[in-house]
Amino acid sequence: MQDDLIARLKQLQIVQRGEVQLSHAGSSDYYIDIKKAYGDADAFELMDKSLAVNIPQRTNCIAASGYGGVPLAGALSVLYQRNLSLVRVEHKEHGLLKSIDGYVPSEGDRIAIVDDVLTTGRTLQKVIDIIAPTGAEIVGCYVFVKRGEAQLSVPVKSLLQVEDLL
């Protein structure tokens, strides 16, 4: 399944060459545009099913933040009937001022945090820091593509390495 997924992502040309500014890691000569694959129903389903294999069965909640993680988390929560927590890593200045929308985890919950691309781990650590006070157990972070190294307070698993796509 992984070889089929890599071939499909390459066909969709998700690696964009050229100088780009990354959100937390300076500039790069390529960009991993995973969101491009979200627009292809077959690729997106294959991505979710492939990522789900790494998430422990005992997980009862999927959490994510941002434009890259939320679509993956939403699809995983529906496909595998898990609660969905949407975490805001930037302080909200309007509405109810909540940091967590959707399902708010509590003690006894087991949460998997998902994201599209890991570069520095900064966003994932912010999500961990926001969820930790709820008392829920964070079973790990599950990312689709790992392009950099990160030292996080929970284990990180990636489905693909950036070299798989270059």
Secondary structure, DSSP 4 states (H G I P E B T S, - for coil): -HHHHHHHHHHTT-EEEEEEE-SSS-EEEEEE-HHHHHTSHHHHHHHHHHHHTTS-TT--EEEE-HHHHHHHHHHHHHHTT-EEEEE-SS---STT--SEEES---TT-EEEEEEEEESSSHHHHHHHHHHGGGT-EEEEEEEEEE-S----SS-EEEEEEGGGT-
